[in-house]
């Protein structure tokens, strides 16, 4: 039986995501806008968890990893 496939090494998995300090409005719109399908999926979650799920969905698409501490993100 072949060994299980690994997408990221252990080091890569636990390396923090380096979010940029300054992003343009165009980058925000491109990377962090939800599609109608995304909104429909996120709408299945309780209201208080929707922002968390939306951030993680966009982060996985952009950085191929989850943001470990969403509550520490700045809204600006």
PASE-205503 format. One record per residue: z, y, x of N, C-alpha, C in turn; residue in one letter. Coordinates in steps of 0.1 Angstrom, whole numbers, plus 2048, in hexadecimal, padded with zeros to 3 digits. Layout:
N
ZYXZYXZYXA
...
END
This chain:
76
8007F480880080080080080C809X
7F78168067F782280F80482B80DX
80783281781383B81681184680CX
81C84B80681A8557FC814862802X
80C8697FB806875800810880800X
81088880A81989480B8108A080CX
8128AA80380B8B68038108C080DX
81D8C180F8238CA81882D8C2821X
82E8C582D8388BF8368468C3831X
8508BC83685E8C08328618CE836X
85C8D284285E8E08478588EA83DX
84B8E883A8448F183184B8F2823X
8508E681E8568E68118628EF810X
86A8EF81B8768F781A875905821X
86990882686791582B866920820X
86E92A82186E93481686093B814X
85D93E80885094680685295480AX
84995981284A96781784297080DX
84997680384397E7FA84098C800X
8349917FE83199E80483A9A97FFX
83D9B38078469BE80283E9C87FAX
8319CA7FE8299D47F781C9CD7F2X
8199CE7E580D9C87E08079D37D7X
7FA9D37D77F29DC7CE7F29D87C0X
7EF9E17B77EE9DE7A97E39D37A6X
7D99D47AE7CE9CA7AD7D39BC7B1X
7DA9BB7BB7E09AE7BF7EA9A97B5X
7F29B17AF7FB9AD7A57F39A8799X
7E99AF7957E19AB7897DA99E78CX
7D499D7987CD99079B7D698479CX
7E19867A37EA97A7A67F597779CX
7F898179480497F78B80198177CX
7F49817787F198276A7EF974764X
7F59727587F49657527E8965748X
7E29597487D795773F7DC954731X
7D39537277D895071A7DE942719X
7D89397217DD92B7227EB92B728X
7ED9337337FA93473980493972FX
80094372780A94971D80D93F713X
80393770E80692D70481092370AX
80E91F71681791571C82591B71EX
82692772383392D72583A930718X
83293270D8389347008409286FBX
83E91C7018459106FC854910701X
85791970B86491971086D923709X
87A92170A88392B70488193970AX
883943702880951706887954713X
89395071689A95472289594D72EX
88C94372D88793C73987894073BX
87294773386494A734860951740X
86795B74486496375086595A75CX
87095275D871949768865940769X
86193A75E85693075E849938762X
84794475D83B94C76083B94F76FX
84695377584695678484394978CX
84993E78884793278F83892D78EX
83392E78282592A78081B93278AX
81D93F78A8159487938189457A1X
8249437A58289407B38219337B8X
8229297AF81B91C7B380C91E7B5X
8069267AD7F89287AF7F59307BBX
7FD93A7BE7FB9437C97FF93D7D7X
80C9377D78129337E38139247E5X
80F91C7DA80F90E7DA81E9097DBX
8279117D783690D7D783D9157CDX
8499117C98519187C08599227C7X
85D92D7C08669377C68749327C4X
87B9307CF88992A7CE8939327C7X
89293F7C989D9487C28969537BBX
8929507AF88B9597A68939657A3X
8A09637A18A996E79D8AB9787A8X
8A79757B48A897F7BF89C9887C0X
8919857B888598D7B988899B7B3X
8819A57B98829B37B48789B57AAX
87B9BC79F8719BE7948669C8798X
8689CF7A385F9DA7A88579D57B4X
END
